[in-house]
Amino acid sequence: MTDWDTIVTEHAPAVWRTAYRLLSNEADASDCMQEAFVSAVGVARREAVQNWPALLKRLATTRALDRLRARMRESARRTAPVDMAALADGDCGPERRSERRELAGRVRQALSRLPRQQAEVFCLRFLSGMSYTEIADHLGLRANNVGVLLHRARSKLREMLAEAQERPG
Amino acid sequence: MGSEKKDKQGDIVDEAVRTLLEAPLPPGPSDEALARTLTAVRQADSMAARPTLMERIRSMNRWTKVGTAAAMIVAAAVCGFLLFSGGGGVAFADVKKRIQAAETFTCKVVTSAPELKQPMVFKAYFKEPGRLRAEATFGVISIADVQKGKVIMLNPKAKEATVINLADLPEIQQQQMGFLAELKELIEGKPQDLGEEKIDGAAARHYRIPPENQAAGVSVVDLWADVKTGDPIRVELEGRGHEYQITMTDFRLNPRLDDKLFSIEVPEGYSRINIGRPRWKDVLDGLRFMAVHNGSTFPESLAMNIELYKKLRGKVPKADLKEKWLMLGRMHLFIEAQVQAQQWSQWKYVGAGVKLGDRTRPVMHWLPKGAAKHKVLYGDLKRIEDMDASKLPGRATTKAAA
């Protein structure tokens, strides 16, 4: 029998932070955290969980990316896009804070446009600090595949972060 | 390990990641959020009873990931090749949104539209996470894997495999992920319970999802569910303006489906065709091509159907036909992507009868996101003007050529 109270209490802060980094919104991060733990209930029913932190980070990352995409979709409906900026960094001057804010917003938008698996692998590696082996184990991939996905994700992100789209309007 | 070292080379991606990692985090989660999560987890853990139909519809989050992404791409790539006539919406995506969650299921899908001389019939298979297979009765098999970001269309007769990378369609990909938000809007509104009926020989509960809860493109959705099991028996939906109707029957929930059914690898012996990334240039080239092969006049419709293919086969050298057909596909995908991502709204093709090169007569117009005026593309395929809605050409047709 799984001691959910202990699992939630122990791991909630890390799960919340994982979600917040992507969403930059406390309410969304809280909802995402809840969804991640509820999903974990389903996972725990099907299999024995060996590594709770890694599982929960993965579930939180997936849910956060889904919300990010939904948010981007919503912002496409509005005339004024949703402000995706990160919080100001207190150590920077106003101009630098603005640049970092803009870059944070752009990278979130770019992540929402990556193929699912690439986005997930990228976030687990660079935002959650998981190793290739951990990522491979949790996503049912080979370590080689993880490397390929990361390479593609980085290339695509680089392109998107630098690209100016050409459209007639 | 060498590849792990490469990750550390500095560039804009690294800088972007640093901004996310170094941004200050507020203290969290709140006690309230933690308490809510504990409650939800305890509830999920204790839930033993089979969910009702509406509870399963509410858990349809996963199916937006399966259906909207996969189905929209399949529809745009396959159905759209034969069905798309401009701005009519996407069949499978709308259908999929309304089928309740299951790990796998299969059903029969029948699609009717004015452009079709007879309904298109598919056998559809769905499997978590994010996989769809559609076998058309005319022989083409389409497979989509959202997680892997790819769609493949197999033509067993010609031994050809056309591959679409979802990364080449960021607008569609972004759009379909956002269907989760639209679905939440849908299920927050209450479907009408129309009571018990006999349908296809079984006692069923009839639900209707009202138009105000629909995503763009769908007018009415009717769902009949078995009163005993809650399983769907029949789903019917209509596009806005009733330009298409879809009926789904023969549902099987949670059948065993081999992963091989959803393989997006090019089968042995098949030649691979990459459709490529759709661009605005494909729209202009596609329109020009259609006009050139219609007596230098833009056709009644842009629909890519069997009749068009046969006409082109008689006029275009065989060596070029495949590439031109792909170009036309990219033309449709580009327009579809703009419409589905709501970058363009009120897109209309109005070129029927316009002479190629005529810069005084429009061939298509659309309203860009956030714009007050419509953009109008003229028959010379160069002139693009802004125009008030009140002055847009009155003649607009999306009917297929006879």
Interface residues (C-beta under 8 A of the other chain):
Chain A: T2 W4 D5 V8 T9 A12 P13 W16 R17 Y20 R21 L22 S24 E26 A29 S30 M33 Q34 F37 V38 A40 V41 G42 D66 R67 R69 A70 R71 M72 R73 E74 A76 R77 T79 A86 L87 D89 G90 R100 L103 A104 R106 V107 R108 A110 S112 R113 L114 P115 R116 Q117 Q118 R125 F126 L127 Y132 G147 L150 H151 R154 K156 L157 R158 L161 A162 E166 R167 P168 G169
Chain B: S3 E4 D7 D11 I12 V13 E15 A16 V17 T19 L20 L21 E22 A23 P24 L25 P26 G28 P29 S30 A33 L34 R36 T37 L38 A40 V41 R42 A44 D45 K65 G130 V146 Q147 K148 G149 L166 A167 P170 Q173 Q174 Q175 M177 G178 F179 L180 A181 E182 W280 Q338 A341 Q342 Q343 P368 K369 G370 A371 K375 I384
